[in-house]
């Protein structure tokens, strides 16, 4: 590969990251998008059966994906993209990010099923399951409805990158490459560092 083509590829990746990060509203901004309601006492649990609430994610970015374990292609492909992207991030960045799989078919995907399913993917991914109505309200917060019919689950294909307060930063298409996703996450975490630095001054 020539130096020129390498520069073009880097420029293309940079433009992808910029477009993705500019597409979302500012985290926690007045009048911005609503925050995900990881409310305590609503029956949400992770793959170990531990209760899930907002305190679990406080102060960290969240990369949220709605999926289900019987999904034949989209879910495993997207989760493998997430896994490959996370594999390139250093531990210091991983510590400030929570990848979350929300069970789109919670009646079938209980904690034990999700725990076995996640064995294939990155160990930092947290699965969340619970009552159907609560799961559906999480999806509805970003106009991403889940529909279930004849054993099929229609769920949003995109990934959702949320800020530390749960506000939407951007929707990321499932077709993104692992390299582009990793760059998007690095850029978002870097922006968060700058915001924290400005607040501390």
QUIRA-V966650 format. One record per pair of residues at least 24 apart in sequence whose ideal C-beta (glycine too) atoms are under 7 Angstrom apart, sorted by the first residue. I is the first residue (numbers start at 1). J is the second residue. D is the distance in Angstrom with one decimal. If there is no record, write none. Layout:
# QUIRA-V966650
i & j & d
I & J & D
I & J & D
This chain:
# QUIRA-V966650
i & j & d
13 & 179 & 6.7
13 & 180 & 5.8
13 & 183 & 5.6
16 & 180 & 5.0
17 & 180 & 7.0
17 & 183 & 4.9
17 & 184 & 5.1
17 & 187 & 5.0
20 & 170 & 5.2
20 & 172 & 5.9
20 & 184 & 5.2
21 & 170 & 6.0
21 & 184 & 6.8
21 & 187 & 5.8
21 & 188 & 6.3
23 & 170 & 5.0
24 & 168 & 5.5
24 & 169 & 4.2
24 & 170 & 3.4
25 & 167 & 6.8
25 & 168 & 6.2
27 & 163 & 2.8
27 & 164 & 6.9
27 & 165 & 6.0
27 & 167 & 4.3
27 & 169 & 5.7
28 & 163 & 6.3
28 & 165 & 4.4
28 & 167 & 5.2
32 & 167 & 5.6
33 & 167 & 5.8
33 & 168 & 4.3
34 & 141 & 5.4
35 & 165 & 5.7
35 & 166 & 3.2
35 & 167 & 5.2
36 & 138 & 5.9
36 & 141 & 5.8
36 & 162 & 6.1
36 & 166 & 4.4
37 & 137 & 7.0
37 & 141 & 6.9
42 & 130 & 6.7
42 & 134 & 4.9
43 & 130 & 4.4
43 & 131 & 4.9
43 & 134 & 6.2
44 & 128 & 5.6
44 & 130 & 4.0
44 & 134 & 6.2
45 & 111 & 5.9
45 & 129 & 6.3
45 & 130 & 6.2
46 & 111 & 6.9
46 & 126 & 5.4
46 & 127 & 6.0
46 & 128 & 6.1
47 & 111 & 5.1
47 & 114 & 4.2
47 & 115 & 4.1
47 & 118 & 6.1
47 & 127 & 4.2
48 & 111 & 6.4
48 & 115 & 6.8
49 & 111 & 4.7
52 & 128 & 5.3
57 & 98 & 5.3
58 & 164 & 6.8
59 & 164 & 5.1
60 & 96 & 5.3
60 & 97 & 6.0
60 & 98 & 5.1
60 & 164 & 6.0
61 & 96 & 6.5
61 & 97 & 4.9
61 & 161 & 6.7
61 & 162 & 6.6
61 & 163 & 6.3
61 & 164 & 6.5
61 & 188 & 6.1
61 & 189 & 6.4
61 & 192 & 6.5
62 & 98 & 4.9
62 & 100 & 5.6
62 & 162 & 4.3
63 & 97 & 6.5
63 & 99 & 4.6
63 & 100 & 6.8
63 & 159 & 6.0
63 & 161 & 5.7
64 & 100 & 4.7
64 & 102 & 6.2
64 & 159 & 7.0
64 & 160 & 4.3
64 & 162 & 6.1
65 & 101 & 5.6
65 & 159 & 5.2
66 & 102 & 4.9
66 & 104 & 4.6
66 & 139 & 5.8
66 & 144 & 6.8
66 & 146 & 6.5
66 & 155 & 4.6
66 & 156 & 5.3
67 & 101 & 5.8
67 & 104 & 5.8
67 & 155 & 6.4
68 & 103 & 6.3
68 & 104 & 4.7
68 & 105 & 3.8
68 & 109 & 5.7
68 & 153 & 5.0
68 & 155 & 7.0
69 & 109 & 5.2
69 & 113 & 5.7
69 & 114 & 6.7
69 & 117 & 4.4
70 & 105 & 7.0
70 & 108 & 6.9
74 & 157 & 6.2
74 & 174 & 6.6
78 & 174 & 4.6
79 & 121 & 4.8
80 & 121 & 6.9
81 & 176 & 6.7
81 & 178 & 5.2
81 & 181 & 6.1
82 & 122 & 6.6
82 & 181 & 7.0
83 & 121 & 4.7
83 & 122 & 4.1
84 & 178 & 3.7
85 & 178 & 4.6
85 & 181 & 4.0
85 & 182 & 4.1
85 & 185 & 6.5
86 & 122 & 4.6
86 & 124 & 6.4
87 & 122 & 6.9
88 & 182 & 4.6
89 & 182 & 6.4
89 & 185 & 6.5
93 & 186 & 6.7
93 & 189 & 5.3
94 & 124 & 6.0
96 & 189 & 5.8
97 & 185 & 6.4
97 & 189 & 6.6
98 & 126 & 6.0
99 & 124 & 5.9
99 & 125 & 4.6
100 & 126 & 5.2
100 & 128 & 5.9
101 & 125 & 5.7
101 & 127 & 4.6
102 & 128 & 5.0
102 & 135 & 6.3
102 & 138 & 6.1
103 & 127 & 6.5
103 & 128 & 6.6
103 & 129 & 3.9
103 & 135 & 6.5
104 & 146 & 5.0
104 & 153 & 5.1
104 & 155 & 4.0
105 & 148 & 6.8
105 & 153 & 4.8
106 & 130 & 5.9
106 & 132 & 5.7
106 & 135 & 5.2
107 & 132 & 6.4
142 & 168 & 6.0
161 & 188 & 6.1
